[in-house]
């Protein structure tokens, strides 16, 4: 059958389809570091992205958590209440911000649902497709007193307001960013009783917002508990897993359970781990060895009729994925209406888009491949992965317009047959 994809599954199943849509997500290919000796560990171990269906019982046990990213912050906050002793192995401290979630009563829930049209309208207009949008002012356009008051106001709000509703130059100016970063560091210091532990939890090696901001509900207070120990693995790196627990350069920590909160091979990993073969037998893994190469983030040249359902833009994932899903749906409808059986991004369009995306990423210190962030945004958490910004560093409205313009011009940059 011409112009058709053949899919083979691990259990021997087969399927054929005119169109193949890879809805694999950007954070689904979990990463487990190659720690020597893991197979020798006598206790239980888990990865947060492969959690058992029945929650393990940690009551009274010695538990170690490796990693302090967004998932680990939530996990650590909860299990510290249950375990006998918790050892947290931290490589990079994060600028964690209060989530401030609360129980929603039925009346408030009704009001929220009634405002859905306004919420959706708002998220179509904002830079990152959240309800928040950046303050058009610079931090230097206001007095120090007004700036501090605004920082406090943002800190009291829910969600990502502290990150994506801040002064416009927080994300572009190192000097502006440092003002807010120090504000956040002081918030952390206020909540941790031991000043030595507090300083270990304070980020100093990357700007605020250069990594995803974990949202927390009591995370820092965990380190005031008698049954919690923080281990800085930059000072004392993990050397191996032993039958008894975790061995760092300076000590061995005896554990009953190890939890790996070590994140994901983001954006590209979920696709390069599948053996996807396009024209001439070319694989995604080989083609994307130096980073994603696409047109619009939706197709890759040499892989006709394959659509990547992903939020290419640096934005609120569900809202942007909806937009991409609509675009793909409309494209397939257009092809059926016009009698086309095949659509393929041209190599020229892909090259121009890849260069355009790289240029945009170089405009901000938060997204530049040479920035000092070790974020999954640039693949820096995966050994051997080329450091490049893995998303599209443009606003959600701008990305939507670019995609809509291509469709309006009869899918310019694609070859249809």
ABEGO torsion letter per residue (X at the ends): XBGBBBBBBAAGBBBBBABBBBBAEABABBBBBBBBGAAABABBBBBAABBBABBBBABGBBBBBBEABAAAAAAAAAAAAABABBBBBBABBBBBBBAGBBBBBAAAAAAAAAAAAAAAAAAAABAAGBABBBBABBAAABBAAAAAAAAAAAAABBEAAAAAABBAAAAABAAAAAAAAAAAAAAAAAABABAAAAAAABBAABBBGABBBBBBBGAAAAAABAABBBBBAAABBBABBBAAEBBBAABBBBBABBBBBAEBBBGAAAAAABBBBBBGGBBAAAAAAAEBBBBGGABBBGBBGBBBBBBABBBBAAAAAAAAAAAAAAAAAAAAAAGBABBBBBAAAAAAAAAAAAAAAAABAAABAABABABAAAGAABBGBBBBBABBBBBAAAAAAAAAAAAAAGGBGBBBX
